[in-house]
Amino acid sequence: MTTSIIYSKKFLDHIVPFGHPECPERVEVISKALRTLPPTCKVYWKEPLPCTREDILLCHTNEYVTLVEAEIKELAKMQYFSPLCMLSTGDVTICPDSYDVAVLAIGACILGVDEVMQKRAKNSFCIVRPPGHHACSDRGMGFCLFNNVAIATRYVQKKYNVKKVLIVDWDLHHGNGTQDIFYDDPSVMYFSTHQAGIYPGTGNNNEKGAHNTIINVPINSRKESATEIKSAFSDILTPRAKEFAPDFVFISCGFDAHKDDPLGGLSLSSEDFSELTSIVKNIASITAKDRIVSVLEGGYNLKAIAESALFHVTSLCA
């Protein structure tokens, strides 16, 4: 079986101010890089459809979704005067097309799930924006409108009766929204490595969840951080995940823990993402029938994310 790559050029339509790190070019460079994969790496490309409002409500409150709809609708009326503004709940730039792009991002993750669960693909990589792991049930923040991975998790549980899901988050920043949504849920294990002491200020290792299914490994900024991250995957994630025995695995796939990323101080190389992917694949092979959906989160050096995505998807294909 092959790897499905889910992407749409419409992801470029979520406009941000000039110089903003979460720029449309991020998904464009990844898409172009993956078009160069050799024939031995068996992939196929799929165009997503928007999700439904019902899908968003799997993780977000009706009040919050209504607020997002209303603020973007109001912005669309006055775009001649102000084409961009900030969502009232937090540091999320919105433009008149942001809602349409955000529901397409969720739809991409849902399609990735369907491709895997219906056995058309072994795994999927979703090249989406805006990212999602900072979005809480009632608040957007950190460039994130809706929590793509969290919604896809609830979707695979609801549609396919999947009992237990593992979410692995190797983004530079802690996925506070994902943790918040599943903090009291024993059916979802959330594992995160992230740089200690930076935005959003959560992710201490004493945040374990109501059922001890939250695993945070904050990493200090230093040259040895790449080794520490890989050790956390081998020595902490692997035994805990095997014990948890997930039926499905998601990756919150941020590439901003790369040594060249402008927002961080961790030291992963592009090649290191291949090693992390292999560790997660091994976990999925033992308990989850190889079922993985990887979803783009952060990563703000264009050259680094293009290279890292190539290593990541090549490992998914292997």
ZIQUISUL-V385204 format. One line per field, one symbol per residue. phi: phi as a letter, one per 40 degrees, with the letter a starting at -180 (. if undefined). burial: # if it has 16 or more other C-alpha atoms within 10 Angstrom, else .. A space follows every 10 residues. Layout:
phi=???
burial=???
This chain:
phi=.bbcbbaacc cccccbcdgc cccdcdcccc dcccccdcdc ccbbbbccbc cccdccccbb ccccccccdc cccccccbcc cacbabccci cbcbbdcccc ccccccdccc cdccdcccgc bcabbbcbac cbcccccbac afgbcbcdcc cccccccccb fccbbbbbbb cdbcccccdc cbdbbccbbb bbbaccgbdc gbgccccbgc bgbbbbbcbc cacccccccc cccccbcdcc ccccfccabb bcccbccccb cccbbcbccd cccccccccc ccccccbbfg cbbbbcbchb bccccccccc cccccdcc
burial=.#######.# ##.###.... ####.##### #.##...... .##..#.### #...###### ...##.##.. ###.##.... ..#####... .######### ########## #######... ########## ########## ########## #######... .#.####### ########## ########## #########. .##....##. ..######## #...##.### .##...##.. #..####### ########## #.######## .######### #.##..#### ########## ##.####### #######.
